[in-house]
Each structure stands twice: as C-alpha cells, then as structure tokens.
Amino acid sequence: MPAAWRSRAARFASSNAASAGARKIFRAPRARSLARSGTTKISDLLDYRAFENIDVLQASGVGGGSLVYFNVHIRTPPEIFEDPRWPKGVKRDILNPFYDKARDMLEARQLTPPADLAVPQRTEAFIAAAQNAGRKPELMEICVYTGPEKKIAQGIVQDGCVYCGNCMLGCHVHAKNTLDLNYIPLAEQNGAEVFPLHQVEKIEPIEPVETNGYRVHFRRFDLEKAETQPLTLDGNRFDRRARPEPESQPGSVVGRKVIISAGSLGSTENSAALRDLHRTLTKLSPALGKSFPATAIFFWPGRSKRIAKSTPAPVPASPRPSTPRPQTTES
C-alpha cells in the first residue's frame, strides 16, 4: 500500500469494545485500512454486540456508523417525536434545518447512475414490484457520489460508485460520503486534532471544574506492532487477557470541557462506567442507559421470535452473557 494511504489508514482507525460481560465498558483499538488498488483490508471494522432484547452490528472506526451504513439519508417521521419519552423541545420542525445541513454536507441525492452504468436491475425490480402492488415508489436520498474522479474540498480524491455493494464493509473507492471524507477533515482544518487508536479509560474532574475542567485518561495502541503479533483465541490482535495490553501506553489530556460522543452504545457504556465503576461522575442521571431507539437499517430473524423494531421503544443497555443471535444492524 502506498505510504500516503497507509498514513491515512492509520489516522482513520479507532476503538472497539474490549472487555466482556457486565464490565464491557472500555474500548480497545480496531482499525480500517484502505488501498487505492481496489482491495480493502479490514481489521474488525464491525463490532457485534448482544443485549437482552436487541443485538447490534455497529462500526468500529473514526467516522462511526458512516463507515458501514447503507448510505440512506432519511428523516425521522414527525410523529415519532410525539412520544412522551422524547424531550419536549425535540421536534421534527426544529430538527429540519439540521437535517438540511447534514444533507448538504453529505451530498445526499437520489441515485443518478454513473456515466457507464445503468440503474441497478434490483432497483428497477423493486420499483416494478411496488407499482404492481399499487404503491408509488420513490428513490431515497443516498450519500453516494456517482460522478468522475474528483478532489473534494478537503483535498481528498474521491471516485464514483462502481456498484460493488461493499457499503457495509467499507467503501474502497471512497464513493460513499463517510465522515472521514467531510466533517472530520473539515474539523481538522479548523484546529481539531484526531487521535485514533486511543482507548479512554477514565474521565475525572479537576476541582474547581469551572476553571480546571477534566482529565481524560487513555491508553494509546500501536497498531503496527499489534499486527505483527499472532492472533489470540478469539481472533483478536490485542490480547484481552493482558492488563495492561503490551501494545499500549498510558497517557492523559486535560480539557476545560469534555463531550462524550461515542455513539449510542459507546457513550452510554463510558458514562455508566464513570458513574458506577470509577465513581468520578456520580451525578450523572439515573435514566442513563434505560432506553434508546433502534435506528436500524435492516432486520433479519434469528432463533428468537423477538425481532427488534425501528421505534423508540425502551431497550435495556446491559449486555447479556448468553449466545448472541443476529437481529439488527445499526449505524
């Protein structure tokens, strides 16, 4: 792989769940590597999580769910926000301007086929089936580029979609407008710093918090060193039994303000650990982890008759020890 792409791959790698059972709180490093040759190397890009009433496939990389979701930009129906469990100030009309901003940044459009390709046959078949059923089909807006090769505003080269269908496995031609092609490099151009392969272990306040902020403790992993190690019994390059992991080094940073933004599962797990395990943020709400909506892209049946629905129904937030069964994927 060319050095420039190897460097970019190393930068846009991230973390994943490390420990098991009820203590499955912190996140250990996993990475995505991309090559312009048309091949894609993936090191645990997908993270499979099992809960009491729902199982989840989520992304593990800088860019989050955008790395593996199926590109669809769809707005939550207004009636969903009428559920009393939503805060009163969260309404569809209030969110519309932000939906617009995200649509513009992600270039969400209805499919315009690439110059040398037609509309996929499966798409035509779906449209015909809907029409035969008396329905009016409509192409959804998708965050996929289908034009010729171009250099986007952040200085990254982007190729058009080739209909390979690898959206969930990491788009190797960069046709999918994932966050590492837009929001993240734009943030870096404005002073943000991205630290992949860092596992946050603890956040503690520095009194007085109003002026001193918080100290974030982490472990920094060496991916190149880890990739030279033999796989463990569970197929992981990082030995979960080793504490601390030999391929990591401790460190910390201080921030006057700290925002936990690790997705619906990661944020909940980290916050619960800070409140209940480390007890550094004991004033966090008791409602933490009680429920969240399953914003799933698709569902498939497993051995259980309980199939998750894409509604804001309460979902317990503690992993269960029993054998996982596939039910849903979530971006």
Stockholm file with secondary structure:
# STOCKHOLM 1.0

chainA/1-331         MPAAWRSRAARFASSNAASAGARKIFRAPRARSLARSGTTKISDLLDYRAFENIDVLQASGVGGGSLVYFNVHIRTPPEIFEDPRWPKGVKRDILNPFYDKARDMLEARQLTPPADLAVPQRTEAFIAAAQNAGRKPELMEICVYTGPEKKIAQGIVQDGCVYCGNCMLGCHVHAKNTLDLNYIPLAEQNGAEVFPLHQVEKIEPIEPVETNGYRVHFRRFDLEKAETQPLTLDGNRFDRRARPEPESQPGSVVGRKVIISAGSLGSTENSAALRDLHRTLTKLSPALGKSFPATAIFFWPGRSKRIAKSTPAPVPASPRPSTPRPQTTES
#=GR chainA/1-331 SS CCHHHHHHHHHTCEEEECSCGGGCCSEEEEEEEECTTSCEEEESCEEEEEBSSCEEEEECSTTGGGGTSCCEECCCCGGGGGSTTSCTTCCHHHHHHHHHHHHHHHTCBCCCCCTTCCCCHHHHHHHHHHHHTTCCCCCCEECBCCSSCEECTTSCEECCCCCCCCGGGCCTTCCBCCGGGTHHHHHHHTTCCCCCSEEEEEEEECSSHHHHCEEEEEEEECHHHHHTSCCCTTSCSSCTTSSSCTTEEEEEEEESSCCCCSHHHHHHHHHHIIIIISCSSTTSCTTTTSCCCCCEEEECCCSSSCCCCSSCCCCCCSBCCSCCCCCEEEC
#=GC SS_cons         CCHHHHHHHHHTCEEEECSCGGGCCSEEEEEEEECTTSCEEEESCEEEEEBSSCEEEEECSTTGGGGTSCCEECCCCGGGGGSTTSCTTCCHHHHHHHHHHHHHHHTCBCCCCCTTCCCCHHHHHHHHHHHHTTCCCCCCEECBCCSSCEECTTSCEECCCCCCCCGGGCCTTCCBCCGGGTHHHHHHHTTCCCCCSEEEEEEEECSSHHHHCEEEEEEEECHHHHHTSCCCTTSCSSCTTSSSCTTEEEEEEEESSCCCCSHHHHHHHHHHIIIIISCSSTTSCTTTTSCCCCCEEEECCCSSSCCCCSSCCCCCCSBCCSCCCCCEEEC
//
